[in-house]
Amino acid sequence: MIIYNRTEYSELNNQQYQKEKRRLQIELLKLQEWTIQSGQRIAILLEGRDAAGKGSTIKRFIENLMPKAIKIVELGVPSKKQEKNWFKTWEKKLPNQGTIVFFDRSWYSRAIIQPAMGYCTESQYKYFMKKVNAWEKGLIDSGIILIKIYLSISKENQKLRFQFRKDHDLKYWKLSSNDWKAHKNWQLLTDYKEQMFEKTSTVDAPWVVINSDNKMIARLNAIRYVLSNINYSNRKNLKPKKWSKESPVYNISLFNTRFDDLSREQYELLNKLKAHE
C-alpha cells in the first residue's frame, strides 16, 4: 500500500490551485495523446466512502480531455446476472486500445460495501478476495495499466459533506438513506477496508491511499500520482512549483457564488468550506 499525501499543496490558495490544476491537466492531455497513439489501455479506479470526492476527482481528470478516448464507469445497483458473474461483468467494461477508463467505484464494491451492507453473500465475498489478485495480474499481463486509488475521508468530514448535500439546492439528490446507514456502520466498513488493503494491495497493483479531507488537495495529488507513474511521451517535471504563501488579492467561488476582494481572514474561512465542495 502506498500513502500518497504530498504536503506541497497544503499551502495553496484557490488561485494557485487553479494554476496547478491547469498545469497538471496539460500533462493529462499529453498522457491521453500518448495513449491513443500507442494503443495503450489504462484503467484508473477511484474507491472511497460516500462523499470522499470520487466523482469530483474524476471530473477534474477529464474536464479537458478528448471525450472520444475516455470513459467513466459507474455500475450502480448490479443486476442478479451481474452479481453472479462479478469478474465477467467488469471485464466487459475494461478499456479498449487507446482508451482511458475511470471507474467511479469498481469491482472492489464486493470487498467493502457489499459485504458490510449485506448486498452479497459471505461465499461471494470470500471467492472475490481469493481470486481478485490473480485476475488483476492477468489484466496487467494483457497490457492494461491499472491504478487503484482510495480516497480517504474522516468520519467527521463525511458527516459535514452529507449535511452540505442535504441543504444544497442542486446536490440534495446525492444523499440517500443508504449513505447515512453506511455512516452509522463506519467501523464495520473500516474493518473490511483494512482487510482489502492487506489482501489486495500487491506489488503489481498496489493501493494508493490519498487523504481527501481537503478535496482540492486530493484532486491534485491523484492527478499527479497518475502522471508520475506512467511513462508517457514528453512528460515534464511534475514537482510542484514553490508558491508564495501570500496573495495580493483574495477571490474565491463557493457553491456557484463568487466572492471578490476578501480579507485574508474572510478568504481562509471560505476556503475551508471549499475544501468540501
N, C-alpha and C positions, 0 to 999 in steps of 0.2 A: 504494500500500500504506500502511496506517495501523498504526503501532505504538501499541498502547493498553495501556501498563503504568503505570497511575496508581499513585503511590507512597503515597497517603494511607492505604492499607490495610496497609502493611508493618509497622506497629506494633500492629496489633490482636491482643489475646489471644483465647482461644476464646469467652469470654462476650461480648466486644464483636463478634466475628464473627457470633455467633448473632443479636444485636440488629440489626446492619446487614443481615444476610440477611433478617430478618423485615421490616425497613423497605422493602427493595427488592421483596420478594415481595408486599407490599401494593400497590405500584405495578404489579407484573406483573398482578395481578387487575384493576386499572383498565384496563390495556392490553388484557386479554382481553375485558372487557366492551365496550370501545370497538370492538374487532374484530368482536364478534358483532353489536352494534347497527348498525354502519356497513357490515357485509358485507365487511370487508377480507379480504385473503388475504396471510398472512405466512409466508415460508419462511426458516428460520434454519438455516444449515449449520454443523456442527461438524466440522472436519477436524483432523488431527494424527496424530502417530505413535502406535503402540500404547502404552498406559499414560499417555497425555498427560492423560487425565481427561475425555474427550468424554462418556461415558455418565454419569459422576457430575455433570458440569456440567449436562447436560440434566435430570437428576433434581432438582437444586435449582431449575431454572427451573420445573418443572411440579408440584412436590410439593404446592402449594396451589391450583393452577388447577382449573377445571371440566373434568373428563375429556371431556365431550361435544364440546368445541370445540378439542381438541388432538390431535395425532397424532405418534407417533415412527416414523420410517422408518429401518430398518436392513436393507439389501438382503441381506447375506450373500453367499454364493457365487452369482454370476449364472448363469442357465441359458444354453444355447447361443443361444436366441432372444433373450434379453436382451442378450447380448454383441454380437450383430449389429445390434440396434436400440437402441443405447445411449440416445440422446436420447428416443425414444418410451417406453422403459422408465421413465425418470424423469418424463416428462410425466404419466404415469398416477398418480404419487404426489404431485403438486403440490397445494397447499391449495385446498379449495373455499371459497366465500364464508363469512365468519365464522369461519374456522379458522386456527390457527397450527400449522404442521408443523415439527418438529425433525428434521433429518437427521443421524443418527449415522454419519458418512461419507456421501458423496454421489456425484454424477456425477464428482467430481474424483478418485475412485479411479483413473480412467483417466489422470489426469495424473501420478500418483506411484506408487502401489502396483502397479498392473497392469503398466506398462512395466518398472519396476525388478525385479519378481519374475517377469517372463516370462509374465504372465497375459493379455496382449493382444499383437497383432502391432504392428510398427512403423507400418504404414499406418493401423491403427485409432487409435493414439496421435496420429499427425500429423493425421488427419482431425478428431479431437476438438479438438486445440489450435487448429486453423484455424477451426472452426465455433462453439466454445463462447461466445465473446463476443457474437456476433450472436444466438445462441439465447437467451442471458440477457437481452439487450436487448429481445428480443421478449417475454419473460416480464414484464419490468418495464413495458413499454409496455402490456401487457394488464391491468396493475393490481396485480401481485404486488409486495409489499415484500420484497426479497431482501437478506439479511445473511449475509456469508461470514466466519466466524471460524476462524482457525487457532490451535490451542493448541500452543505451542512448548515442548518439554522438552529438557533436556540429555541427552547420551548416558549420563552417569554416573547421573543420576536415573532414567532409563528402566531401566537395569540394576538399580538398587536396588528399584524397584517390581516388576520381574519377580521378584526374589528374595522380596519380600513375598508376592506371589501364590503362588509355588511352595510356601511354607511355611504358607500360610493355609488353615485347615480349610474355609472357606466360599468361598474365591476361587481355589483352585488350578486350577479348570476354565477360568479366563480366560486361562491361559498355555498356548501351543501351541508346537510346534516351529517353525512359521512365524514366530512372534514373535521367536524367537532368530535365525532366518535373516535377518529384516529388520534386527535389531540389528547383525548382522555386516556387512550391506550399508549401513551408516549413511551413508557418503559418497555412494554412488550415489543413495540416496533424497534426500539433501540436494541433489544436483545437479538432480534432477527437481523438487524443491520450489522451488528458486530459479528454474527456468525457468517454473514455474507462476505464481509471483508476478510475474515480469517480463512474461509474455504475457497473463495473465488478470485482473490487477488493473486495473480500468477506473474511469473517473470515475463511471459509473452503478453499478458493482458492485465496489467495492474490497475487497481482502483486509484483514481486521483481525487483526493478529498480537498474541496475548496470551501473555506468559510464564506457563507452567504448572508451573514447578519447585515452586511452592507452590500446591497445588490450591485451598485456601481463598481465597487472593487472586485466583486466576484465575477462580473462580466469581463472585465479587463483581464483578470487572471486566467479565466477559462480560455479566452481567445488566445492569450499569449502562450499558454501551455500547448495548445494545439499547434500553433505556428512553430513553436520551438522544437516540437517532436516529430515534425515531418520535414524531410529534406527536399523541399521544393526548389525550383529554379529561381535564381536571382533574389534569394532571401536576404534581407537586410539584418543588421544587428538589432535584435529585439530588446536590448537592455533599455529600461525606462529612462527617459530624459531626467535631468536634475531640474525640477521645477522650483521656482521661487515660492516660498510659503506665503508671501504677501501678494495681493492682487489689488491694483488701484481702484477697480470698480467691481462691485458685488451685485451680480444679477443672477436670477435663478427662475426656472419654470417648474412649477409643482402642481400636479393634478390638473394640467391644462391651463394653468393661470401663471402669467409671467409677473415677476417682481423685480423692479429695477431700482438702482441707486440705493441699495440697502446699506445699513451699517454692518460692520463685521459681526456684531453680536446677532443682528437680525438674520444675516446670511447663515451663520453657523447653526442657528436654531432651525431654520427651514431646511438646511442641508441634512440635518439629522433625520428629518421626516422623509426627505427624498431618498434616503438610503433604503426605504421600504416601498417606494413607489413601483 
